[in-house]
Amino acid sequence: MGKISVYRFLSAGCNGCDVQILECLVPRYRLANLGVEVVEKPEEANVLVLTGGVNVKGRE
């Protein structure tokens, strides 16, 4: 399996789901050893993690 590049996108919401996703991505779990990295730009990602509801403002 190749490298997994994850982009985290927070849409509208209370941040509850986003906090839980962040907990999974901390260095404590050593995801880098499994080939998982968090990227800052959506263009660099091959996995999108979307938290919260989708709204019109998030379209941009």
N, CA, C and O atoms as CSV, one atom per row, in Angstrom:
chain,resi,resn,atom,element,x,y,z
A,1,MET,N,N,0.851,-1.174,0.000
A,1,MET,CA,C,0.000,0.000,0.000
A,1,MET,C,C,0.895,1.234,0.000
A,1,MET,O,O,1.942,1.252,0.647
A,2,GLY,N,N,0.477,2.260,-0.726
A,2,GLY,CA,C,1.230,3.508,-0.799
A,2,GLY,C,C,0.934,4.424,0.370
A,2,GLY,O,O,0.249,4.052,1.322
A,3,LYS,N,N,1.461,5.616,0.275
A,3,LYS,CA,C,1.275,6.626,1.311
A,3,LYS,C,C,-0.169,7.120,1.308
A,3,LYS,O,O,-0.762,7.308,0.246
A,4,ILE,N,N,-0.726,7.325,2.478
A,4,ILE,CA,C,-2.078,7.858,2.631
A,4,ILE,C,C,-1.953,9.287,3.135
A,4,ILE,O,O,-1.437,9.527,4.226
A,5,SER,N,N,-2.430,10.236,2.332
A,5,SER,CA,C,-2.393,11.652,2.688
A,5,SER,C,C,-3.802,12.092,3.054
A,5,SER,O,O,-4.709,12.039,2.223
A,6,VAL,N,N,-3.985,12.519,4.281
A,6,VAL,CA,C,-5.305,12.862,4.810
A,6,VAL,C,C,-5.444,14.374,4.911
A,6,VAL,O,O,-4.580,15.056,5.463
A,7,TYR,N,N,-6.552,14.889,4.367
A,7,TYR,CA,C,-6.900,16.299,4.548
A,7,TYR,C,C,-8.157,16.347,5.397
A,7,TYR,O,O,-9.153,15.692,5.087
A,8,ARG,N,N,-8.107,17.116,6.458
A,8,ARG,CA,C,-9.221,17.246,7.392
A,8,ARG,C,C,-9.975,18.528,7.072
A,8,ARG,O,O,-9.394,19.614,7.076
A,9,PHE,N,N,-11.274,18.401,6.794
A,9,PHE,CA,C,-12.097,19.565,6.463
A,9,PHE,C,C,-13.211,19.697,7.486
A,9,PHE,O,O,-14.048,18.807,7.632
A,10,LEU,N,N,-13.210,20.824,8.193
A,10,LEU,CA,C,-14.260,21.102,9.169
A,10,LEU,C,C,-15.322,21.953,8.504
A,10,LEU,O,O,-15.069,23.097,8.127
A,11,SER,N,N,-16.494,21.397,8.365
A,11,SER,CA,C,-17.628,22.142,7.833
A,11,SER,C,C,-18.389,22.715,9.032
A,11,SER,O,O,-17.841,22.789,10.132
A,12,ALA,N,N,-19.606,23.109,8.837
A,12,ALA,CA,C,-20.403,23.660,9.932
A,12,ALA,C,C,-20.600,22.601,11.008
A,12,ALA,O,O,-20.746,21.418,10.701
A,13,GLY,N,N,-20.605,23.014,12.233
A,13,GLY,CA,C,-20.827,22.069,13.315
A,13,GLY,C,C,-20.325,22.606,14.640
A,13,GLY,O,O,-19.892,23.754,14.741
A,14,CYS,N,N,-20.391,21.767,15.641
A,14,CYS,CA,C,-20.012,22.169,16.997
A,14,CYS,C,C,-18.558,21.835,17.321
A,14,CYS,O,O,-18.104,22.098,18.435
A,15,ASN,N,N,-17.829,21.270,16.385
A,15,ASN,CA,C,-16.432,20.851,16.544
A,15,ASN,C,C,-16.264,19.558,17.329
A,15,ASN,O,O,-15.134,19.110,17.524
A,16,GLY,N,N,-17.340,18.949,17.780
A,16,GLY,CA,C,-17.240,17.696,18.532
A,16,GLY,C,C,-16.595,16.585,17.719
A,16,GLY,O,O,-15.679,15.914,18.193
A,17,CYS,N,N,-17.070,16.392,16.501
A,17,CYS,CA,C,-16.505,15.355,15.625
A,17,CYS,C,C,-15.075,15.694,15.245
A,17,CYS,O,O,-14.225,14.807,15.175
A,18,ASP,N,N,-14.805,16.955,15.002
A,18,ASP,CA,C,-13.467,17.380,14.606
A,18,ASP,C,C,-12.454,17.090,15.709
A,18,ASP,O,O,-11.336,16.656,15.428
A,19,VAL,N,N,-12.830,17.323,16.936
A,19,VAL,CA,C,-11.940,17.048,18.064
A,19,VAL,C,C,-11.628,15.556,18.138
A,19,VAL,O,O,-10.489,15.174,18.408
A,20,GLN,N,N,-12.621,14.716,17.902
A,20,GLN,CA,C,-12.392,13.272,17.940
A,20,GLN,C,C,-11.475,12.819,16.812
A,20,GLN,O,O,-10.635,11.942,17.014
A,21,ILE,N,N,-11.624,13.403,15.630
A,21,ILE,CA,C,-10.739,13.069,14.511
A,21,ILE,C,C,-9.312,13.507,14.831
A,21,ILE,O,O,-8.363,12.767,14.572
A,22,LEU,N,N,-9.159,14.698,15.390
A,22,LEU,CA,C,-7.827,15.178,15.769
A,22,LEU,C,C,-7.159,14.244,16.773
A,22,LEU,O,O,-5.949,14.023,16.712
A,23,GLU,N,N,-7.941,13.699,17.691
A,23,GLU,CA,C,-7.403,12.747,18.666
A,23,GLU,C,C,-6.779,11.541,17.970
A,23,GLU,O,O,-5.754,11.026,18.416
A,24,CYS,N,N,-7.390,11.097,16.891
A,24,CYS,CA,C,-6.882,9.928,16.155
A,24,CYS,C,C,-5.621,10.237,15.367
A,24,CYS,O,O,-4.849,9.327,15.064
A,25,LEU,N,N,-5.397,11.493,15.032
A,25,LEU,CA,C,-4.286,11.869,14.164
A,25,LEU,C,C,-3.046,12.355,14.914
A,25,LEU,O,O,-2.068,12.759,14.284
A,26,VAL,N,N,-3.072,12.323,16.232
A,26,VAL,CA,C,-1.921,12.795,17.005
A,26,VAL,C,C,-0.753,11.811,16.893
A,26,VAL,O,O,-0.966,10.625,16.641
A,27,PRO,N,N,0.481,12.297,17.079
A,27,PRO,CA,C,1.659,11.427,16.953
A,27,PRO,C,C,1.661,10.222,17.893
A,27,PRO,O,O,2.356,9.239,17.634
A,28,ARG,N,N,0.907,10.285,18.957
A,28,ARG,CA,C,0.855,9.176,19.922
A,28,ARG,C,C,0.543,7.844,19.249
A,28,ARG,O,O,1.061,6.804,19.659
A,29,TYR,N,N,-0.293,7.870,18.228
A,29,TYR,CA,C,-0.714,6.636,17.564
A,29,TYR,C,C,0.222,6.217,16.432
A,29,TYR,O,O,0.013,5.176,15.810
A,30,ARG,N,N,1.236,7.009,16.166
A,30,ARG,CA,C,2.291,6.679,15.194
A,30,ARG,C,C,1.736,6.262,13.833
A,30,ARG,O,O,2.150,5.250,13.267
A,31,LEU,N,N,0.809,7.041,13.323
A,31,LEU,CA,C,0.234,6.738,12.013
A,31,LEU,C,C,1.261,6.860,10.903
A,31,LEU,O,O,1.114,6.240,9.849
A,32,ALA,N,N,2.293,7.648,11.127
A,32,ALA,CA,C,3.345,7.787,10.118
A,32,ALA,C,C,4.018,6.443,9.849
A,32,ALA,O,O,4.468,6.187,8.732
A,33,ASN,N,N,4.087,5.595,10.855
A,33,ASN,CA,C,4.664,4.259,10.667
A,33,ASN,C,C,3.820,3.407,9.729
A,33,ASN,O,O,4.319,2.453,9.133
A,34,LEU,N,N,2.549,3.749,9.599
A,34,LEU,CA,C,1.642,3.023,8.704
A,34,LEU,C,C,1.519,3.701,7.343
A,34,LEU,O,O,0.774,3.238,6.480
A,35,GLY,N,N,2.246,4.792,7.155
A,35,GLY,CA,C,2.206,5.502,5.881
A,35,GLY,C,C,1.123,6.554,5.800
A,35,GLY,O,O,0.742,6.965,4.704
A,36,VAL,N,N,0.618,7.001,6.947
A,36,VAL,CA,C,-0.440,8.010,6.983
A,36,VAL,C,C,0.163,9.349,7.383
A,36,VAL,O,O,0.905,9.436,8.361
A,37,GLU,N,N,-0.159,10.395,6.621
A,37,GLU,CA,C,0.269,11.740,6.984
A,37,GLU,C,C,-0.887,12.705,6.792
A,37,GLU,O,O,-1.738,12.506,5.925
A,38,VAL,N,N,-0.910,13.751,7.605
A,38,VAL,CA,C,-1.921,14.797,7.497
A,38,VAL,C,C,-1.324,15.914,6.657
A,38,VAL,O,O,-0.210,16.367,6.919
A,39,VAL,N,N,-2.071,16.360,5.641
A,39,VAL,CA,C,-1.588,17.419,4.760
A,39,VAL,C,C,-2.402,18.684,4.972
A,39,VAL,O,O,-3.524,18.635,5.477
A,40,GLU,N,N,-1.834,19.809,4.586
A,40,GLU,CA,C,-2.461,21.113,4.802
A,40,GLU,C,C,-3.304,21.585,3.624
A,40,GLU,O,O,-4.148,22.466,3.785
A,41,LYS,N,N,-3.090,21.015,2.453
A,41,LYS,CA,C,-3.813,21.434,1.251
A,41,LYS,C,C,-4.608,20.261,0.687
A,41,LYS,O,O,-4.095,19.145,0.608
A,42,PRO,N,N,-5.860,20.508,0.295
A,42,PRO,CA,C,-6.670,19.411,-0.246
A,42,PRO,C,C,-6.082,18.806,-1.519
A,42,PRO,O,O,-6.314,17.633,-1.813
A,43,GLU,N,N,-5.328,19.595,-2.269
A,43,GLU,CA,C,-4.734,19.093,-3.509
A,43,GLU,C,C,-3.692,18.009,-3.243
A,43,GLU,O,O,-3.411,17.187,-4.115
A,44,GLU,N,N,-3.128,18.006,-2.053
A,44,GLU,CA,C,-2.091,17.040,-1.701
A,44,GLU,C,C,-2.660,15.738,-1.147
A,44,GLU,O,O,-1.921,14.774,-0.950
A,45,ALA,N,N,-3.957,15.702,-0.897
A,45,ALA,CA,C,-4.573,14.563,-0.211
A,45,ALA,C,C,-5.146,13.541,-1.176
A,45,ALA,O,O,-5.551,13.864,-2.293
A,46,ASN,N,N,-5.168,12.296,-0.712
A,46,ASN,CA,C,-5.914,11.264,-1.422
A,46,ASN,C,C,-7.041,10.712,-0.548
A,46,ASN,O,O,-7.763,9.801,-0.954
A,47,VAL,N,N,-7.185,11.280,0.669
A,47,VAL,CA,C,-8.296,10.949,1.556
A,47,VAL,C,C,-8.829,12.255,2.140
A,47,VAL,O,O,-8.059,13.086,2.622
A,48,LEU,N,N,-10.144,12.430,2.094
A,48,LEU,CA,C,-10.798,13.599,2.678
A,48,LEU,C,C,-11.606,13.145,3.881
A,48,LEU,O,O,-12.457,12.263,3.767
A,49,VAL,N,N,-11.339,13.748,5.036
A,49,VAL,CA,C,-12.125,13.482,6.235
A,49,VAL,C,C,-12.961,14.724,6.486
A,49,VAL,O,O,-12.428,15.784,6.815
A,50,LEU,N,N,-14.255,14.593,6.333
A,50,LEU,CA,C,-15.189,15.703,6.469
A,50,LEU,C,C,-15.924,15.572,7.790
A,50,LEU,O,O,-16.518,14.532,8.073
A,51,THR,N,N,-15.888,16.626,8.604
A,51,THR,CA,C,-16.630,16.622,9.858
A,51,THR,C,C,-17.633,17.761,9.842
A,51,THR,O,O,-17.376,18.822,9.272
A,52,GLY,N,N,-18.765,17.537,10.466
A,52,GLY,CA,C,-19.823,18.534,10.495
A,52,GLY,C,C,-20.725,18.417,9.283
A,52,GLY,O,O,-20.478,17.616,8.381
A,53,GLY,N,N,-21.752,19.206,9.272
A,53,GLY,CA,C,-22.688,19.214,8.153
A,53,GLY,C,C,-22.163,20.045,6.995
A,53,GLY,O,O,-21.388,20.981,7.194
A,54,VAL,N,N,-22.577,19.710,5.812
A,54,VAL,CA,C,-22.156,20.459,4.623
A,54,VAL,C,C,-23.133,21.606,4.404
A,54,VAL,O,O,-24.348,21.419,4.467
A,55,ASN,N,N,-22.587,22.807,4.144
A,55,ASN,CA,C,-23.438,23.956,3.874
A,55,ASN,C,C,-22.924,24.701,2.647
A,55,ASN,O,O,-21.908,24.321,2.065
A,56,VAL,N,N,-23.619,25.750,2.260
A,56,VAL,CA,C,-23.272,26.499,1.054
A,56,VAL,C,C,-21.910,27.174,1.197
A,56,VAL,O,O,-21.158,27.224,0.224
A,57,LYS,N,N,-21.568,27.694,2.372
A,57,LYS,CA,C,-20.287,28.370,2.566
A,57,LYS,C,C,-19.111,27.411,2.392
A,57,LYS,O,O,-18.044,27.826,1.939
A,58,GLY,N,N,-19.283,26.162,2.737
A,58,GLY,CA,C,-18.219,25.182,2.605
A,58,GLY,C,C,-17.910,24.815,1.170
A,58,GLY,O,O,-16.873,24.213,0.892
A,59,ARG,N,N,-18.784,25.163,0.271
A,59,ARG,CA,C,-18.596,24.858,-1.150
A,59,ARG,C,C,-17.341,25.533,-1.687
A,59,ARG,O,O,-16.686,24.999,-2.582
A,60,GLU,N,N,-17.006,26.684,-1.157
A,60,GLU,CA,C,-15.849,27.444,-1.630
A,60,GLU,C,C,-14.604,26.902,-1.004
A,60,GLU,O,O,-13.511,27.402,-1.269
